[in-house]
Amino acid sequence: MSAERFTIKSQFSGCSGLARLDVPEGLERVEGSAFAFCTALERAMLPQSLTHLMEDVFRGCAKIERLVLPGGGVRMGDKRFLSWHAAR
């Protein structure tokens, strides 16, 4: 049985209590600003099922130390890592 497909929109934008993000298989799309300004976010692991990572997804997430993205085939919007430069 395959995983149910889903999208993350802006439900987590501005969440100050989110430090670790381990998204299960089935995620296909992360909409713009989905995790923007999650000021405590340090680690994000996105599944192989991801096909779209839109703009400003990690904007203002300066504490990210590790970001794991699936290999190839992911369409990416502009500025998805804006303000992430402080992380490394």
PyMOL Python script that loads the backbone (N, CA, C, O; Angstrom):
from pymol import cmd

cmd.read_pdbstr("""\
ATOM      1  N   MET A   1       0.840  -1.174   0.000  1.00  0.00           N
ATOM      2  CA  MET A   1       0.000   0.000   0.000  1.00  0.00           C
ATOM      3  C   MET A   1       0.888   1.242   0.000  1.00  0.00           C
ATOM      4  O   MET A   1       1.852   1.307   0.762  1.00  0.00           O
ATOM      5  N   SER A   2       0.579   2.218  -0.836  1.00  0.00           N
ATOM      6  CA  SER A   2       1.378   3.433  -0.898  1.00  0.00           C
ATOM      7  C   SER A   2       0.888   4.448   0.133  1.00  0.00           C
ATOM      8  O   SER A   2      -0.250   4.388   0.599  1.00  0.00           O
ATOM      9  N   ALA A   3       1.779   5.381   0.477  1.00  0.00           N
ATOM     10  CA  ALA A   3       1.454   6.412   1.461  1.00  0.00           C
ATOM     11  C   ALA A   3       0.433   7.389   0.882  1.00  0.00           C
ATOM     12  O   ALA A   3       0.429   7.657  -0.320  1.00  0.00           O
ATOM     13  N   GLU A   4      -0.416   7.909   1.736  1.00  0.00           N
ATOM     14  CA  GLU A   4      -1.381   8.917   1.309  1.00  0.00           C
ATOM     15  C   GLU A   4      -0.631  10.192   0.943  1.00  0.00           C
ATOM     16  O   GLU A   4       0.278  10.604   1.663  1.00  0.00           O
ATOM     17  N   ARG A   5      -1.002  10.816  -0.162  1.00  0.00           N
ATOM     18  CA  ARG A   5      -0.335  12.031  -0.639  1.00  0.00           C
ATOM     19  C   ARG A   5      -0.912  13.258   0.055  1.00  0.00           C
ATOM     20  O   ARG A   5      -2.118  13.340   0.288  1.00  0.00           O
ATOM     21  N   PHE A   6      -0.039  14.216   0.386  1.00  0.00           N
ATOM     22  CA  PHE A   6      -0.517  15.435   1.035  1.00  0.00           C
ATOM     23  C   PHE A   6       0.388  16.615   0.739  1.00  0.00           C
ATOM     24  O   PHE A   6       1.496  16.453   0.229  1.00  0.00           O
ATOM     25  N   THR A   7      -0.103  17.819   1.070  1.00  0.00           N
ATOM     26  CA  THR A   7       0.601  19.089   0.872  1.00  0.00           C
ATOM     27  C   THR A   7       0.683  19.809   2.201  1.00  0.00           C
ATOM     28  O   THR A   7      -0.259  19.771   2.992  1.00  0.00           O
ATOM     29  N   ILE A   8       1.816  20.471   2.454  1.00  0.00           N
ATOM     30  CA  ILE A   8       1.925  21.350   3.623  1.00  0.00           C
ATOM     31  C   ILE A   8       1.843  22.767   3.096  1.00  0.00           C
ATOM     32  O   ILE A   8       2.583  23.149   2.190  1.00  0.00           O
ATOM     33  N   LYS A   9       0.933  23.549   3.675  1.00  0.00           N
ATOM     34  CA  LYS A   9       0.768  24.937   3.243  1.00  0.00           C
ATOM     35  C   LYS A   9       1.448  25.846   4.260  1.00  0.00           C
ATOM     36  O   LYS A   9       2.667  25.768   4.406  1.00  0.00           O
ATOM     37  N   SER A  10       0.739  26.681   4.948  1.00  0.00           N
ATOM     38  CA  SER A  10       1.379  27.602   5.896  1.00  0.00           C
ATOM     39  C   SER A  10       0.998  27.296   7.345  1.00  0.00           C
ATOM     40  O   SER A  10       1.085  28.169   8.209  1.00  0.00           O
ATOM     41  N   GLN A  11       0.581  26.073   7.608  1.00  0.00           N
ATOM     42  CA  GLN A  11       0.141  25.703   8.951  1.00  0.00           C
ATOM     43  C   GLN A  11       1.221  25.921  10.015  1.00  0.00           C
ATOM     44  O   GLN A  11       0.904  26.171  11.178  1.00  0.00           O
ATOM     45  N   PHE A  12       2.483  25.828   9.623  1.00  0.00           N
ATOM     46  CA  PHE A  12       3.572  25.911  10.586  1.00  0.00           C
ATOM     47  C   PHE A  12       4.294  27.255  10.575  1.00  0.00           C
ATOM     48  O   PHE A  12       5.183  27.474  11.399  1.00  0.00           O
ATOM     49  N   SER A  13       3.946  28.138   9.688  1.00  0.00           N
ATOM     50  CA  SER A  13       4.607  29.435   9.576  1.00  0.00           C
ATOM     51  C   SER A  13       4.555  30.181  10.909  1.00  0.00           C
ATOM     52  O   SER A  13       3.488  30.374  11.491  1.00  0.00           O
ATOM     53  N   GLY A  14       5.726  30.593  11.374  1.00  0.00           N
ATOM     54  CA  GLY A  14       5.809  31.349  12.620  1.00  0.00           C
ATOM     55  C   GLY A  14       5.772  30.510  13.880  1.00  0.00           C
ATOM     56  O   GLY A  14       5.699  31.061  14.979  1.00  0.00           O
ATOM     57  N   CYS A  15       5.821  29.198  13.754  1.00  0.00           N
ATOM     58  CA  CYS A  15       5.775  28.314  14.923  1.00  0.00           C
ATOM     59  C   CYS A  15       7.117  28.365  15.659  1.00  0.00           C
ATOM     60  O   CYS A  15       8.128  27.908  15.125  1.00  0.00           O
ATOM     61  N   SER A  16       7.137  28.900  16.847  1.00  0.00           N
ATOM     62  CA  SER A  16       8.392  29.051  17.593  1.00  0.00           C
ATOM     63  C   SER A  16       8.768  27.800  18.374  1.00  0.00           C
ATOM     64  O   SER A  16       9.866  27.736  18.928  1.00  0.00           O
ATOM     65  N   GLY A  17       7.894  26.811  18.433  1.00  0.00           N
ATOM     66  CA  GLY A  17       8.179  25.591  19.189  1.00  0.00           C
ATOM     67  C   GLY A  17       8.630  24.414  18.341  1.00  0.00           C
ATOM     68  O   GLY A  17       8.878  23.332  18.874  1.00  0.00           O
ATOM     69  N   LEU A  18       8.742  24.601  17.034  1.00  0.00           N
ATOM     70  CA  LEU A  18       9.119  23.515  16.131  1.00  0.00           C
ATOM     71  C   LEU A  18      10.636  23.489  15.957  1.00  0.00           C
ATOM     72  O   LEU A  18      11.202  24.366  15.305  1.00  0.00           O
ATOM     73  N   ALA A  19      11.299  22.478  16.544  1.00  0.00           N
ATOM     74  CA  ALA A  19      12.754  22.386  16.464  1.00  0.00           C
ATOM     75  C   ALA A  19      13.214  21.325  15.468  1.00  0.00           C
ATOM     76  O   ALA A  19      14.290  21.445  14.883  1.00  0.00           O
ATOM     77  N   ARG A  20      12.405  20.296  15.278  1.00  0.00           N
ATOM     78  CA  ARG A  20      12.790  19.186  14.405  1.00  0.00           C
ATOM     79  C   ARG A  20      11.602  18.818  13.530  1.00  0.00           C
ATOM     80  O   ARG A  20      10.467  18.744  14.001  1.00  0.00           O
ATOM     81  N   LEU A  21      11.877  18.592  12.261  1.00  0.00           N
ATOM     82  CA  LEU A  21      10.828  18.283  11.303  1.00  0.00           C
ATOM     83  C   LEU A  21      11.216  17.021  10.547  1.00  0.00           C
ATOM     84  O   LEU A  21      12.179  17.025   9.781  1.00  0.00           O
ATOM     85  N   ASP A  22      10.473  15.946  10.759  1.00  0.00           N
ATOM     86  CA  ASP A  22      10.675  14.689  10.050  1.00  0.00           C
ATOM     87  C   ASP A  22       9.361  14.360   9.351  1.00  0.00           C
ATOM     88  O   ASP A  22       8.444  13.819   9.968  1.00  0.00           O
ATOM     89  N   VAL A  23       9.271  14.680   8.088  1.00  0.00           N
ATOM     90  CA  VAL A  23       8.028  14.530   7.342  1.00  0.00           C
ATOM     91  C   VAL A  23       7.968  13.133   6.721  1.00  0.00           C
ATOM     92  O   VAL A  23       8.929  12.706   6.082  1.00  0.00           O
ATOM     93  N   PRO A  24       6.863  12.419   6.897  1.00  0.00           N
ATOM     94  CA  PRO A  24       6.742  11.060   6.345  1.00  0.00           C
ATOM     95  C   PRO A  24       6.552  11.046   4.833  1.00  0.00           C
ATOM     96  O   PRO A  24       6.217  12.058   4.218  1.00  0.00           O
ATOM     97  N   GLU A  25       6.772   9.878   4.259  1.00  0.00           N
ATOM     98  CA  GLU A  25       6.509   9.676   2.836  1.00  0.00           C
ATOM     99  C   GLU A  25       5.051  10.027   2.548  1.00  0.00           C
ATOM    100  O   GLU A  25       4.169   9.833   3.385  1.00  0.00           O
ATOM    101  N   GLY A  26       4.830  10.533   1.377  1.00  0.00           N
ATOM    102  CA  GLY A  26       3.489  10.944   0.977  1.00  0.00           C
ATOM    103  C   GLY A  26       3.432  12.442   0.709  1.00  0.00           C
ATOM    104  O   GLY A  26       2.581  12.909  -0.048  1.00  0.00           O
ATOM    105  N   LEU A  27       4.342  13.201   1.332  1.00  0.00           N
ATOM    106  CA  LEU A  27       4.376  14.644   1.085  1.00  0.00           C
ATOM    107  C   LEU A  27       4.813  14.879  -0.349  1.00  0.00           C
ATOM    108  O   LEU A  27       5.873  14.411  -0.765  1.00  0.00           O
ATOM    109  N   GLU A  28       4.000  15.603  -1.107  1.00  0.00           N
ATOM    110  CA  GLU A  28       4.339  15.907  -2.489  1.00  0.00           C
ATOM    111  C   GLU A  28       4.726  17.360  -2.686  1.00  0.00           C
ATOM    112  O   GLU A  28       5.544  17.675  -3.550  1.00  0.00           O
ATOM    113  N   ARG A  29       4.154  18.232  -1.904  1.00  0.00           N
ATOM    114  CA  ARG A  29       4.335  19.663  -2.158  1.00  0.00           C
ATOM    115  C   ARG A  29       4.421  20.434  -0.842  1.00  0.00           C
ATOM    116  O   ARG A  29       3.646  20.194   0.084  1.00  0.00           O
ATOM    117  N   VAL A  30       5.381  21.372  -0.774  1.00  0.00           N
ATOM    118  CA  VAL A  30       5.481  22.295   0.356  1.00  0.00           C
ATOM    119  C   VAL A  30       5.253  23.680  -0.236  1.00  0.00           C
ATOM    120  O   VAL A  30       6.058  24.167  -1.030  1.00  0.00           O
ATOM    121  N   GLU A  31       4.159  24.302   0.156  1.00  0.00           N
ATOM    122  CA  GLU A  31       3.782  25.610  -0.377  1.00  0.00           C
ATOM    123  C   GLU A  31       4.655  26.717   0.200  1.00  0.00           C
ATOM    124  O   GLU A  31       5.359  26.523   1.191  1.00  0.00           O
ATOM    125  N   GLY A  32       4.593  27.882  -0.442  1.00  0.00           N
ATOM    126  CA  GLY A  32       5.378  29.044  -0.033  1.00  0.00           C
ATOM    127  C   GLY A  32       5.167  29.433   1.419  1.00  0.00           C
ATOM    128  O   GLY A  32       4.039  29.464   1.912  1.00  0.00           O
ATOM    129  N   SER A  33       6.261  29.729   2.093  1.00  0.00           N
ATOM    130  CA  SER A  33       6.281  30.183   3.492  1.00  0.00           C
ATOM    131  C   SER A  33       5.790  29.139   4.488  1.00  0.00           C
ATOM    132  O   SER A  33       5.426  29.491   5.610  1.00  0.00           O
ATOM    133  N   ALA A  34       5.772  27.874   4.108  1.00  0.00           N
ATOM    134  CA  ALA A  34       5.241  26.818   4.975  1.00  0.00           C
ATOM    135  C   ALA A  34       5.908  26.773   6.340  1.00  0.00           C
ATOM    136  O   ALA A  34       5.238  26.555   7.350  1.00  0.00           O
ATOM    137  N   PHE A  35       7.218  26.975   6.384  1.00  0.00           N
ATOM    138  CA  PHE A  35       7.946  26.932   7.655  1.00  0.00           C
ATOM    139  C   PHE A  35       8.652  28.256   7.939  1.00  0.00           C
ATOM    140  O   PHE A  35       9.560  28.310   8.768  1.00  0.00           O
ATOM    141  N   ALA A  36       8.241  29.313   7.261  1.00  0.00           N
ATOM    142  CA  ALA A  36       8.872  30.621   7.436  1.00  0.00           C
ATOM    143  C   ALA A  36       8.788  31.084   8.885  1.00  0.00           C
ATOM    144  O   ALA A  36       7.750  30.973   9.536  1.00  0.00           O
ATOM    145  N   PHE A  37       9.886  31.594   9.359  1.00  0.00           N
ATOM    146  CA  PHE A  37      10.000  32.159  10.706  1.00  0.00           C
ATOM    147  C   PHE A  37       9.709  31.155  11.815  1.00  0.00           C
ATOM    148  O   PHE A  37       9.206  31.518  12.878  1.00  0.00           O
ATOM    149  N   CYS A  38      10.029  29.899  11.559  1.00  0.00           N
ATOM    150  CA  CYS A  38      10.036  28.884  12.621  1.00  0.00           C
ATOM    151  C   CYS A  38      11.400  29.043  13.288  1.00  0.00           C
ATOM    152  O   CYS A  38      12.355  28.348  12.941  1.00  0.00           O
ATOM    153  N   THR A  39      11.478  29.939  14.221  1.00  0.00           N
ATOM    154  CA  THR A  39      12.751  30.412  14.756  1.00  0.00           C
ATOM    155  C   THR A  39      13.551  29.362  15.525  1.00  0.00           C
ATOM    156  O   THR A  39      14.755  29.535  15.710  1.00  0.00           O
ATOM    157  N   ALA A  40      12.925  28.295  15.972  1.00  0.00           N
ATOM    158  CA  ALA A  40      13.639  27.244  16.700  1.00  0.00           C
ATOM    159  C   ALA A  40      14.023  26.059  15.807  1.00  0.00           C
ATOM    160  O   ALA A  40      14.702  25.140  16.267  1.00  0.00           O
ATOM    161  N   LEU A  41      13.601  26.068  14.545  1.00  0.00           N
ATOM    162  CA  LEU A  41      13.834  24.932  13.650  1.00  0.00           C
ATOM    163  C   LEU A  41      15.329  24.716  13.408  1.00  0.00           C
ATOM    164  O   LEU A  41      16.024  25.598  12.903  1.00  0.00           O
ATOM    165  N   GLU A  42      15.808  23.525  13.779  1.00  0.00           N
ATOM    166  CA  GLU A  42      17.225  23.182  13.637  1.00  0.00           C
ATOM    167  C   GLU A  42      17.466  22.084  12.609  1.00  0.00           C
ATOM    168  O   GLU A  42      18.544  22.013  12.020  1.00  0.00           O
ATOM    169  N   ARG A  43      16.474  21.230  12.389  1.00  0.00           N
ATOM    170  CA  ARG A  43      16.655  20.081  11.501  1.00  0.00           C
ATOM    171  C   ARG A  43      15.365  19.824  10.727  1.00  0.00           C
ATOM    172  O   ARG A  43      14.273  19.839  11.296  1.00  0.00           O
ATOM    173  N   ALA A  44      15.504  19.589   9.432  1.00  0.00           N
ATOM    174  CA  ALA A  44      14.346  19.274   8.597  1.00  0.00           C
ATOM    175  C   ALA A  44      14.719  18.148   7.645  1.00  0.00           C
ATOM    176  O   ALA A  44      15.707  18.233   6.916  1.00  0.00           O
ATOM    177  N   MET A  45      13.913  17.094   7.663  1.00  0.00           N
ATOM    178  CA  MET A  45      14.110  15.961   6.763  1.00  0.00           C
ATOM    179  C   MET A  45      12.851  15.804   5.923  1.00  0.00           C
ATOM    180  O   MET A  45      11.768  15.553   6.452  1.00  0.00           O
ATOM    181  N   LEU A  46      13.000  15.954   4.611  1.00  0.00           N
ATOM    182  CA  LEU A  46      11.865  15.867   3.702  1.00  0.00           C
ATOM    183  C   LEU A  46      11.957  14.563   2.910  1.00  0.00           C
ATOM    184  O   LEU A  46      13.053  14.144   2.538  1.00  0.00           O
ATOM    185  N   PRO A  47      10.818  13.917   2.648  1.00  0.00           N
ATOM    186  CA  PRO A  47      10.807  12.572   2.058  1.00  0.00           C
ATOM    187  C   PRO A  47      11.081  12.520   0.554  1.00  0.00           C
ATOM    188  O   PRO A  47      11.043  13.540  -0.134  1.00  0.00           O
ATOM    189  N   GLN A  48      11.353  11.334   0.070  1.00  0.00           N
ATOM    190  CA  GLN A  48      11.592  11.092  -1.351  1.00  0.00           C
ATOM    191  C   GLN A  48      10.364  11.401  -2.200  1.00  0.00           C
ATOM    192  O   GLN A  48      10.495  11.659  -3.397  1.00  0.00           O
ATOM    193  N   SER A  49       9.184  11.381  -1.609  1.00  0.00           N
ATOM    194  CA  SER A  49       7.947  11.640  -2.361  1.00  0.00           C
ATOM    195  C   SER A  49       7.773  13.117  -2.726  1.00  0.00           C
ATOM    196  O   SER A  49       6.884  13.450  -3.510  1.00  0.00           O
ATOM    197  N   LEU A  50       8.606  14.011  -2.172  1.00  0.00           N
ATOM    198  CA  LEU A  50       8.491  15.453  -2.429  1.00  0.00           C
ATOM    199  C   LEU A  50       8.764  15.771  -3.896  1.00  0.00           C
ATOM    200  O   LEU A  50       9.773  15.339  -4.454  1.00  0.00           O
ATOM    201  N   THR A  51       7.860  16.528  -4.516  1.00  0.00           N
ATOM    202  CA  THR A  51       8.037  16.920  -5.914  1.00  0.00           C
ATOM    203  C   THR A  51       8.122  18.428  -6.101  1.00  0.00           C
ATOM    204  O   THR A  51       8.663  18.886  -7.107  1.00  0.00           O
ATOM    205  N   HIS A  52       7.599  19.220  -5.151  1.00  0.00           N
ATOM    206  CA  HIS A  52       7.610  20.681  -5.262  1.00  0.00           C
ATOM    207  C   HIS A  52       7.978  21.314  -3.913  1.00  0.00           C
ATOM    208  O   HIS A  52       7.386  20.990  -2.884  1.00  0.00           O
ATOM    209  N   LEU A  53       8.950  22.208  -3.935  1.00  0.00           N
ATOM    210  CA  LEU A  53       9.361  22.981  -2.762  1.00  0.00           C
ATOM    211  C   LEU A  53       9.288  24.444  -3.194  1.00  0.00           C
ATOM    212  O   LEU A  53      10.170  24.927  -3.904  1.00  0.00           O
ATOM    213  N   MET A  54       8.256  25.138  -2.774  1.00  0.00           N
ATOM    214  CA  MET A  54       7.969  26.465  -3.304  1.00  0.00           C
ATOM    215  C   MET A  54       8.745  27.571  -2.580  1.00  0.00           C
ATOM    216  O   MET A  54       9.572  27.290  -1.712  1.00  0.00           O
ATOM    217  N   GLU A  55       8.473  28.830  -2.943  1.00  0.00           N
ATOM    218  CA  GLU A  55       9.240  29.979  -2.480  1.00  0.00           C
ATOM    219  C   GLU A  55       9.094  30.259  -0.982  1.00  0.00           C
ATOM    220  O   GLU A  55       8.049  30.007  -0.382  1.00  0.00           O
ATOM    221  N   ASP A  56      10.159  30.781  -0.409  1.00  0.00           N
ATOM    222  CA  ASP A  56      10.202  31.244   0.987  1.00  0.00           C
ATOM    223  C   ASP A  56       9.902  30.174   2.025  1.00  0.00           C
ATOM    224  O   ASP A  56       9.509  30.505   3.143  1.00  0.00           O
ATOM    225  N   VAL A  57      10.074  28.906   1.690  1.00  0.00           N
ATOM    226  CA  VAL A  57       9.718  27.818   2.603  1.00  0.00           C
ATOM    227  C   VAL A  57      10.446  27.923   3.942  1.00  0.00           C
ATOM    228  O   VAL A  57       9.834  27.734   4.994  1.00  0.00           O
ATOM    229  N   PHE A  58      11.737  28.222   3.914  1.00  0.00           N
ATOM    230  CA  PHE A  58      12.519  28.294   5.154  1.00  0.00           C
ATOM    231  C   PHE A  58      12.981  29.714   5.473  1.00  0.00           C
ATOM    232  O   PHE A  58      13.989  29.899   6.156  1.00  0.00           O
ATOM    233  N   ARG A  59      12.265  30.700   4.992  1.00  0.00           N
ATOM    234  CA  ARG A  59      12.619  32.103   5.244  1.00  0.00           C
ATOM    235  C   ARG A  59      12.646  32.381   6.747  1.00  0.00           C
ATOM    236  O   ARG A  59      11.706  32.044   7.466  1.00  0.00           O
ATOM    237  N   GLY A  60      13.724  32.993   7.207  1.00  0.00           N
ATOM    238  CA  GLY A  60      13.832  33.381   8.613  1.00  0.00           C
ATOM    239  C   GLY A  60      14.145  32.238   9.560  1.00  0.00           C
ATOM    240  O   GLY A  60      14.033  32.401  10.775  1.00  0.00           O
ATOM    241  N   CYS A  61      14.533  31.094   9.039  1.00  0.00           N
ATOM    242  CA  CYS A  61      14.874  29.928   9.876  1.00  0.00           C
ATOM    243  C   CYS A  61      16.394  29.864  10.050  1.00  0.00           C
ATOM    244  O   CYS A  61      17.049  28.976   9.505  1.00  0.00           O
ATOM    245  N   ALA A  62      16.938  30.788  10.794  1.00  0.00           N
ATOM    246  CA  ALA A  62      18.386  30.945  10.907  1.00  0.00           C
ATOM    247  C   ALA A  62      19.077  29.866  11.733  1.00  0.00           C
ATOM    248  O   ALA A  62      20.303  29.761  11.683  1.00  0.00           O
ATOM    249  N   LYS A  63      18.337  29.063  12.490  1.00  0.00           N
ATOM    250  CA  LYS A  63      18.963  28.031  13.330  1.00  0.00           C
ATOM    251  C   LYS A  63      19.126  26.681  12.641  1.00  0.00           C
ATOM    252  O   LYS A  63      19.669  25.755  13.244  1.00  0.00           O
ATOM    253  N   ILE A  64      18.675  26.542  11.406  1.00  0.00           N
ATOM    254  CA  ILE A  64      18.778  25.242  10.733  1.00  0.00           C
ATOM    255  C   ILE A  64      20.237  24.824  10.618  1.00  0.00           C
ATOM    256  O   ILE A  64      21.075  25.550  10.083  1.00  0.00           O
ATOM    257  N   GLU A  65      20.517  23.631  11.136  1.00  0.00           N
ATOM    258  CA  GLU A  65      21.850  23.047  11.054  1.00  0.00           C
ATOM    259  C   GLU A  65      21.898  21.917  10.032  1.00  0.00           C
ATOM    260  O   GLU A  65      22.947  21.647   9.446  1.00  0.00           O
ATOM    261  N   ARG A  66      20.764  21.259   9.823  1.00  0.00           N
ATOM    262  CA  ARG A  66      20.723  20.136   8.884  1.00  0.00           C
ATOM    263  C   ARG A  66      19.409  20.152   8.119  1.00  0.00           C
ATOM    264  O   ARG A  66      18.328  20.260   8.698  1.00  0.00           O
ATOM    265  N   LEU A  67      19.534  20.042   6.802  1.00  0.00           N
ATOM    266  CA  LEU A  67      18.374  20.009   5.920  1.00  0.00           C
ATOM    267  C   LEU A  67      18.585  18.868   4.935  1.00  0.00           C
ATOM    268  O   LEU A  67      19.547  18.880   4.167  1.00  0.00           O
ATOM    269  N   VAL A  68      17.697  17.886   4.954  1.00  0.00           N
ATOM    270  CA  VAL A  68      17.808  16.727   4.074  1.00  0.00           C
ATOM    271  C   VAL A  68      16.674  16.790   3.059  1.00  0.00           C
ATOM    272  O   VAL A  68      15.496  16.765   3.414  1.00  0.00           O
ATOM    273  N   LEU A  69      17.062  16.874   1.776  1.00  0.00           N
ATOM    274  CA  LEU A  69      16.106  16.941   0.681  1.00  0.00           C
ATOM    275  C   LEU A  69      16.234  15.675  -0.157  1.00  0.00           C
ATOM    276  O   LEU A  69      17.299  15.058  -0.190  1.00  0.00           O
ATOM    277  N   PRO A  70      15.158  15.284  -0.832  1.00  0.00           N
ATOM    278  CA  PRO A  70      15.248  14.113  -1.701  1.00  0.00           C
ATOM    279  C   PRO A  70      16.147  14.408  -2.890  1.00  0.00           C
ATOM    280  O   PRO A  70      16.325  15.566  -3.268  1.00  0.00           O
ATOM    281  N   GLY A  71      16.706  13.378  -3.470  1.00  0.00           N
ATOM    282  CA  GLY A  71      17.536  13.546  -4.663  1.00  0.00           C
ATOM    283  C   GLY A  71      16.682  13.832  -5.881  1.00  0.00           C
ATOM    284  O   GLY A  71      15.579  13.297  -5.991  1.00  0.00           O
ATOM    285  N   GLY A  72      17.152  14.651  -6.788  1.00  0.00           N
ATOM    286  CA  GLY A  72      16.569  14.972  -8.085  1.00  0.00           C
ATOM    287  C   GLY A  72      15.067  14.983  -8.238  1.00  0.00           C
ATOM    288  O   GLY A  72      14.344  14.358  -7.463  1.00  0.00           O
ATOM    289  N   GLY A  73      14.612  15.689  -9.233  1.00  0.00           N
ATOM    290  CA  GLY A  73      13.203  15.701  -9.592  1.00  0.00           C
ATOM    291  C   GLY A  73      12.316  16.606  -8.772  1.00  0.00           C
ATOM    292  O   GLY A  73      11.094  16.524  -8.886  1.00  0.00           O
ATOM    293  N   VAL A  74      12.895  17.482  -7.936  1.00  0.00           N
ATOM    294  CA  VAL A  74      12.089  18.391  -7.119  1.00  0.00           C
ATOM    295  C   VAL A  74      12.089  19.763  -7.776  1.00  0.00           C
ATOM    296  O   VAL A  74      13.147  20.346  -8.017  1.00  0.00           O
ATOM    297  N   ARG A  75      10.902  20.273  -8.063  1.00  0.00           N
ATOM    298  CA  ARG A  75      10.781  21.632  -8.597  1.00  0.00           C
ATOM    299  C   ARG A  75      10.857  22.599  -7.427  1.00  0.00           C
ATOM    300  O   ARG A  75      10.172  22.435  -6.418  1.00  0.00           O
ATOM    301  N   MET A  76      11.706  23.614  -7.583  1.00  0.00           N
ATOM    302  CA  MET A  76      11.923  24.550  -6.477  1.00  0.00           C
ATOM    303  C   MET A  76      11.598  25.972  -6.880  1.00  0.00           C
ATOM    304  O   MET A  76      11.966  26.432  -7.961  1.00  0.00           O
ATOM    305  N   GLY A  77      10.899  26.662  -5.987  1.00  0.00           N
ATOM    306  CA  GLY A  77      10.561  28.058  -6.205  1.00  0.00           C
ATOM    307  C   GLY A  77      11.722  28.963  -5.818  1.00  0.00           C
ATOM    308  O   GLY A  77      12.715  28.500  -5.258  1.00  0.00           O
ATOM    309  N   ASP A  78      11.599  30.242  -6.112  1.00  0.00           N
ATOM    310  CA  ASP A  78      12.629  31.223  -5.778  1.00  0.00           C
ATOM    311  C   ASP A  78      12.695  31.460  -4.271  1.00  0.00           C
ATOM    312  O   ASP A  78      11.697  31.319  -3.565  1.00  0.00           O
ATOM    313  N   LYS A  79      13.853  31.811  -3.805  1.00  0.00           N
ATOM    314  CA  LYS A  79      14.060  32.274  -2.427  1.00  0.00           C
ATOM    315  C   LYS A  79      13.610  31.280  -1.367  1.00  0.00           C
ATOM    316  O   LYS A  79      13.218  31.704  -0.280  1.00  0.00           O
ATOM    317  N   ARG A  80      13.646  29.980  -1.632  1.00  0.00           N
ATOM    318  CA  ARG A  80      13.157  29.006  -0.658  1.00  0.00           C
ATOM    319  C   ARG A  80      14.016  28.935   0.591  1.00  0.00           C
ATOM    320  O   ARG A  80      13.570  28.454   1.632  1.00  0.00           O
ATOM    321  N   PHE A  81      15.286  29.428   0.484  1.00  0.00           N
ATOM    322  CA  PHE A  81      16.179  29.390   1.634  1.00  0.00           C
ATOM    323  C   PHE A  81      16.536  30.806   2.120  1.00  0.00           C
ATOM    324  O   PHE A  81      17.515  30.974   2.847  1.00  0.00           O
ATOM    325  N   LEU A  82      15.778  31.792   1.739  1.00  0.00           N
ATOM    326  CA  LEU A  82      16.064  33.173   2.105  1.00  0.00           C
ATOM    327  C   LEU A  82      16.232  33.298   3.618  1.00  0.00           C
ATOM    328  O   LEU A  82      15.406  32.790   4.377  1.00  0.00           O
ATOM    329  N   SER A  83      17.267  33.952   4.046  1.00  0.00           N
ATOM    330  CA  SER A  83      17.610  34.175   5.457  1.00  0.00           C
ATOM    331  C   SER A  83      18.102  32.913   6.142  1.00  0.00           C
ATOM    332  O   SER A  83      18.186  32.872   7.369  1.00  0.00           O
ATOM    333  N   TRP A  84      18.429  31.887   5.377  1.00  0.00           N
ATOM    334  CA  TRP A  84      18.964  30.674   5.966  1.00  0.00           C
ATOM    335  C   TRP A  84      20.472  30.727   5.987  1.00  0.00           C
ATOM    336  O   TRP A  84      21.105  29.835   6.552  1.00  0.00           O
ATOM    337  N   HIS A  85      21.072  31.745   5.389  1.00  0.00           N
ATOM    338  CA  HIS A  85      22.522  31.869   5.255  1.00  0.00           C
ATOM    339  C   HIS A  85      23.257  31.805   6.587  1.00  0.00           C
ATOM    340  O   HIS A  85      24.423  31.411   6.622  1.00  0.00           O
ATOM    341  N   ALA A  86      22.620  32.175   7.661  1.00  0.00           N
ATOM    342  CA  ALA A  86      23.270  32.183   8.976  1.00  0.00           C
ATOM    343  C   ALA A  86      23.539  30.780   9.490  1.00  0.00           C
ATOM    344  O   ALA A  86      24.370  30.595  10.379  1.00  0.00           O
ATOM    345  N   ALA A  87      22.846  29.792   8.942  1.00  0.00           N
ATOM    346  CA  ALA A  87      22.973  28.430   9.439  1.00  0.00           C
ATOM    347  C   ALA A  87      24.287  27.761   9.068  1.00  0.00           C
ATOM    348  O   ALA A  87      24.808  26.989   9.874  1.00  0.00           O
ATOM    349  N   ARG A  88      24.838  28.009   7.916  1.00  0.00           N
ATOM    350  CA  ARG A  88      26.140  27.464   7.483  1.00  0.00           C
ATOM    351  C   ARG A  88      26.328  27.767   6.034  1.00  0.00           C
ATOM    352  O   ARG A  88      27.352  27.404   5.456  1.00  0.00           O
TER     353      ARG A  88
END
""", "prot")
cmd.dss("prot")
cmd.show_as("cartoon", "prot")
cmd.util.cbc("prot")
cmd.orient("prot")
